[in-house]
C-alpha cells in the first residue's frame, strides 16, 4: 500500500479519518518526533573496534596519497 501525508483542515475531517480507520480501511500513523542529537552520539559504539581500526588505516593511507606529488 501507499503512504500519504495529508493536512487536516478541521475536526470533522479528522473524525472521518478515524471512522475509516475503525472500518479497517486505512491506518492513521502518528508523526515521529525528530531527535536533535548529534549523529556521533546516536551511532557511538555501533561498529566493532576492528572495523574502526581498519577505517582509520584507510583514512591515513588516503591522506598520505594526497600529500605525495603526482608528477
TIDORO-750677 format. One record per atom (N, C-alpha, C): residue number from 1; residue in one letter; atom name; x, y, z. Coordinates in nm, 2 decimals, always signed. Example, Ala and Ser with C-alpha at 12.3 -4.5 7.8 and 13.67 -1.06 7.14 Angstrom:
<atoms>
ATOM  nr rest atom     px     py     pz
ATOM   1    a    N  +1.32  -0.57  +0.78
ATOM   1    a   CA  +1.23  -0.45  +0.78
ATOM   1    a    C  +1.32  -0.33  +0.78
ATOM   2    s    N  +1.28  -0.22  +0.71
ATOM   2    s   CA  +1.37  -0.11  +0.71
ATOM   2    s    C  +1.29  +0.00  +0.79
</atoms>
This chain:
<atoms>
ATOM  nr rest atom     px     py     pz
ATOM   1    x    N  +0.08  -0.12  +0.00
ATOM   1    x   CA  +0.00  +0.00  +0.00
ATOM   1    x    C  +0.09  +0.12  +0.00
ATOM   2    x    N  +0.03  +0.24  -0.03
ATOM   2    x   CA  +0.10  +0.36  -0.03
ATOM   2    x    C  +0.08  +0.44  +0.10
ATOM   3    x    N  +0.18  +0.52  +0.13
ATOM   3    x   CA  +0.17  +0.60  +0.25
ATOM   3    x    C  +0.16  +0.75  +0.20
ATOM   4    x    N  +0.06  +0.82  +0.25
ATOM   4    x   CA  +0.03  +0.95  +0.20
ATOM   4    x    C  +0.04  +1.05  +0.32
ATOM   5    x    N  +0.09  +1.17  +0.30
ATOM   5    x   CA  +0.09  +1.27  +0.41
ATOM   5    x    C  -0.02  +1.37  +0.37
ATOM   6    x    N  -0.10  +1.39  +0.47
ATOM   6    x   CA  -0.21  +1.48  +0.44
ATOM   6    x    C  -0.22  +1.59  +0.55
ATOM   7    x    N  -0.28  +1.70  +0.52
ATOM   7    x   CA  -0.30  +1.81  +0.62
ATOM   7    x    C  -0.45  +1.81  +0.65
ATOM   8    x    N  -0.48  +1.80  +0.78
ATOM   8    x   CA  -0.62  +1.80  +0.82
ATOM   8    x    C  -0.66  +1.95  +0.85
ATOM   9    x    N  -0.77  +1.99  +0.78
ATOM   9    x   CA  -0.81  +2.13  +0.80
ATOM   9    x    C  -0.91  +2.16  +0.90
ATOM  10    x    N  -0.99  +2.05  +0.95
ATOM  10    x   CA  -1.08  +2.07  +1.05
ATOM  10    x    C  -1.11  +1.94  +1.13
ATOM  11    x    N  -1.18  +1.95  +1.24
ATOM  11    x   CA  -1.20  +1.84  +1.33
ATOM  11    x    C  -1.29  +1.73  +1.26
ATOM  12    x    N  -1.38  +1.77  +1.17
ATOM  12    x   CA  -1.47  +1.68  +1.10
ATOM  12    x    C  -1.39  +1.59  +1.01
ATOM  13    x    N  -1.29  +1.64  +0.95
ATOM  13    x   CA  -1.20  +1.56  +0.86
ATOM  13    x    C  -1.13  +1.45  +0.94
ATOM  14    x    N  -1.08  +1.50  +1.06
ATOM  14    x   CA  -1.01  +1.40  +1.15
ATOM  14    x    C  -1.10  +1.29  +1.19
ATOM  15    x    N  -1.22  +1.33  +1.23
ATOM  15    x   CA  -1.32  +1.23  +1.27
ATOM  15    x    C  -1.35  +1.13  +1.16
ATOM  16    x    N  -1.36  +1.18  +1.04
ATOM  16    x   CA  -1.39  +1.10  +0.92
ATOM  16    x    C  -1.27  +1.00  +0.90
ATOM  17    x    N  -1.15  +1.04  +0.92
ATOM  17    x   CA  -1.03  +0.95  +0.91
ATOM  17    x    C  -1.03  +0.85  +1.02
ATOM  18    x    N  -1.07  +0.89  +1.14
ATOM  18    x   CA  -1.08  +0.79  +1.25
ATOM  18    x    C  -1.18  +0.69  +1.22
ATOM  19    x    N  -1.30  +0.73  +1.16
ATOM  19    x   CA  -1.40  +0.63  +1.12
ATOM  19    x    C  -1.35  +0.54  +1.02
ATOM  20    x    N  -1.28  +0.58  +0.92
ATOM  20    x   CA  -1.22  +0.50  +0.82
ATOM  20    x    C  -1.12  +0.40  +0.88
ATOM  21    x    N  -1.05  +0.44  +0.98
ATOM  21    x   CA  -0.96  +0.35  +1.05
ATOM  21    x    C  -1.04  +0.25  +1.13
ATOM  22    x    N  -1.15  +0.29  +1.19
ATOM  22    x   CA  -1.23  +0.19  +1.26
ATOM  22    x    C  -1.29  +0.08  +1.17
ATOM  23    x    N  -1.31  +0.12  +1.05
ATOM  23    x   CA  -1.36  +0.03  +0.95
ATOM  23    x    C  -1.25  -0.06  +0.88
ATOM  24    x    N  -1.13  -0.04  +0.93
ATOM  24    x   CA  -1.01  -0.11  +0.89
ATOM  24    x    C  -0.98  -0.08  +0.74
ATOM  25    x    N  -1.01  +0.04  +0.69
ATOM  25    x   CA  -0.99  +0.08  +0.56
ATOM  25    x    C  -0.85  +0.15  +0.54
ATOM  26    x    N  -0.82  +0.23  +0.65
ATOM  26    x   CA  -0.69  +0.30  +0.65
ATOM  26    x    C  -0.63  +0.28  +0.79
ATOM  27    x    N  -0.50  +0.33  +0.80
ATOM  27    x   CA  -0.44  +0.33  +0.93
ATOM  27    x    C  -0.38  +0.47  +0.95
ATOM  28    x    N  -0.41  +0.53  +1.06
ATOM  28    x   CA  -0.36  +0.66  +1.09
ATOM  28    x    C  -0.23  +0.65  +1.16
ATOM  29    x    N  -0.13  +0.70  +1.10
ATOM  29    x   CA  +0.01  +0.69  +1.16
ATOM  29    x    C  +0.04  +0.81  +1.24
ATOM  30    x    N  +0.10  +0.79  +1.35
ATOM  30    x   CA  +0.14  +0.90  +1.44
ATOM  30    x    C  +0.27  +0.96  +1.38
ATOM  31    x    N  +0.29  +1.09  +1.39
ATOM  31    x   CA  +0.41  +1.16  +1.34
ATOM  31    x    C  +0.52  +1.13  +1.44
ATOM  32    x    N  +0.64  +1.08  +1.39
ATOM  32    x   CA  +0.75  +1.05  +1.47
ATOM  32    x    C  +0.82  +1.18  +1.51
ATOM  33    x    N  +0.87  +1.19  +1.63
ATOM  33    x   CA  +0.94  +1.30  +1.68
ATOM  33    x    C  +1.08  +1.29  +1.62
ATOM  34    x    N  +1.14  +1.40  +1.57
ATOM  34    x   CA  +1.28  +1.40  +1.53
ATOM  34    x    C  +1.37  +1.43  +1.65
ATOM  35    x    N  +1.47  +1.35  +1.65
ATOM  35    x   CA  +1.57  +1.37  +1.76
ATOM  35    x    C  +1.67  +1.47  +1.70
ATOM  36    x    N  +1.71  +1.56  +1.79
ATOM  36    x   CA  +1.80  +1.67  +1.75
ATOM  36    x    C  +1.95  +1.64  +1.80
ATOM  37    x    N  +1.97  +1.52  +1.85
ATOM  37    x   CA  +2.10  +1.48  +1.90
ATOM  37    x    C  +2.20  +1.47  +1.78
ATOM  38    x    N  +2.33  +1.47  +1.82
ATOM  38    x   CA  +2.44  +1.46  +1.72
ATOM  38    x    C  +2.44  +1.32  +1.67
ATOM  39    x    N  +2.47  +1.30  +1.54
ATOM  39    x   CA  +2.49  +1.17  +1.48
ATOM  39    x    C  +2.60  +1.09  +1.55
ATOM  40    x    N  +2.70  +1.16  +1.59
ATOM  40    x   CA  +2.81  +1.09  +1.66
ATOM  40    x    C  +2.77  +1.03  +1.79
ATOM  41    x    N  +2.68  +1.10  +1.86
ATOM  41    x   CA  +2.62  +1.04  +1.98
ATOM  41    x    C  +2.52  +0.93  +1.95
ATOM  42    x    N  +2.45  +0.94  +1.84
ATOM  42    x   CA  +2.35  +0.84  +1.81
ATOM  42    x    C  +2.41  +0.71  +1.77
ATOM  43    x    N  +2.52  +0.72  +1.70
ATOM  43    x   CA  +2.58  +0.59  +1.64
ATOM  43    x    C  +2.71  +0.55  +1.72
ATOM  44    x    N  +2.74  +0.62  +1.83
ATOM  44    x   CA  +2.86  +0.58  +1.90
ATOM  44    x    C  +2.86  +0.44  +1.95
ATOM  45    x    N  +2.96  +0.37  +1.92
ATOM  45    x   CA  +2.97  +0.23  +1.97
ATOM  45    x    C  +2.90  +0.13  +1.88
ATOM  46    x    N  +2.85  +0.17  +1.76
ATOM  46    x   CA  +2.77  +0.08  +1.68
ATOM  46    x    C  +2.86  -0.01  +1.59
ATOM  47    x    N  +2.99  +0.03  +1.57
ATOM  47    x   CA  +3.08  -0.05  +1.49
ATOM  47    x    C  +3.18  -0.12  +1.58
ATOM  48    x    N  +3.22  -0.24  +1.55
ATOM  48    x   CA  +3.33  -0.31  +1.63
ATOM  48    x    C  +3.46  -0.24  +1.61
ATOM  49    x    N  +3.55  -0.25  +1.71
ATOM  49    x   CA  +3.68  -0.18  +1.71
ATOM  49    x    C  +3.76  -0.22  +1.59
ATOM  50    x    N  +3.75  -0.35  +1.55
ATOM  50    x   CA  +3.83  -0.40  +1.44
ATOM  50    x    C  +3.80  -0.32  +1.31
ATOM  51    x    N  +3.67  -0.29  +1.29
ATOM  51    x   CA  +3.63  -0.22  +1.17
ATOM  51    x    C  +3.68  -0.07  +1.18
ATOM  52    x    N  +3.66  -0.02  +1.30
ATOM  52    x   CA  +3.71  +0.12  +1.32
ATOM  52    x    C  +3.86  +0.14  +1.29
ATOM  53    x    N  +3.94  +0.04  +1.34
ATOM  53    x   CA  +4.08  +0.05  +1.32
ATOM  53    x    C  +4.11  +0.04  +1.17
ATOM  54    x    N  +4.04  -0.05  +1.10
ATOM  54    x   CA  +4.06  -0.06  +0.95
ATOM  54    x    C  +4.02  +0.07  +0.88
ATOM  55    x    N  +3.92  +0.14  +0.93
ATOM  55    x   CA  +3.88  +0.27  +0.87
ATOM  55    x    C  +3.98  +0.37  +0.89
ATOM  56    x    N  +4.04  +0.38  +1.01
ATOM  56    x   CA  +4.14  +0.47  +1.05
ATOM  56    x    C  +4.26  +0.45  +0.96
ATOM  57    x    N  +4.30  +0.33  +0.94
ATOM  57    x   CA  +4.41  +0.30  +0.85
ATOM  57    x    C  +4.39  +0.34  +0.71
ATOM  58    x    N  +4.27  +0.32  +0.66
ATOM  58    x   CA  +4.24  +0.37  +0.52
ATOM  58    x    C  +4.24  +0.52  +0.51
ATOM  59    x    N  +4.19  +0.59  +0.61
ATOM  59    x   CA  +4.19  +0.73  +0.61
ATOM  59    x    C  +4.33  +0.78  +0.61
ATOM  60    x    N  +4.42  +0.73  +0.69
ATOM  60    x   CA  +4.56  +0.77  +0.70
ATOM  60    x    C  +4.63  +0.74  +0.57
ATOM  61    x    N  +4.60  +0.63  +0.50
ATOM  61    x   CA  +4.66  +0.60  +0.37
ATOM  61    x    C  +4.61  +0.69  +0.27
ATOM  62    x    N  +4.49  +0.73  +0.27
ATOM  62    x   CA  +4.43  +0.83  +0.17
ATOM  62    x    C  +4.50  +0.96  +0.19
ATOM  63    x    N  +4.52  +1.01  +0.31
ATOM  63    x   CA  +4.58  +1.14  +0.34
ATOM  63    x    C  +4.72  +1.14  +0.29
ATOM  64    x    N  +4.79  +1.03  +0.31
ATOM  64    x   CA  +4.93  +1.02  +0.26
ATOM  64    x    C  +4.94  +1.03  +0.11
ATOM  65    x    N  +4.84  +0.97  +0.04
ATOM  65    x   CA  +4.84  +0.97  -0.10
ATOM  65    x    C  +4.81  +1.11  -0.15
ATOM  66    x    N  +4.74  +1.19  -0.08
ATOM  66    x   CA  +4.71  +1.33  -0.12
ATOM  66    x    C  +4.83  +1.41  -0.11
ATOM  67    x    N  +4.92  +1.38  -0.01
ATOM  67    x   CA  +5.03  +1.46  +0.02
ATOM  67    x    C  +5.15  +1.43  -0.08
ATOM  68    x    N  +5.15  +1.32  -0.14
ATOM  68    x   CA  +5.26  +1.28  -0.24
ATOM  68    x    C  +5.24  +1.36  -0.37
ATOM  69    x    N  +5.35  +1.40  -0.42
ATOM  69    x   CA  +5.35  +1.47  -0.55
ATOM  69    x    C  +5.30  +1.37  -0.66
ATOM  70    x    N  +5.22  +1.42  -0.75
ATOM  70    x   CA  +5.17  +1.34  -0.86
ATOM  70    x    C  +5.25  +1.34  -0.99
ATOM  71    x    N  +5.36  +1.41  -0.99
ATOM  71    x   CA  +5.44  +1.42  -1.11
ATOM  71    x    C  +5.55  +1.32  -1.11
</atoms>
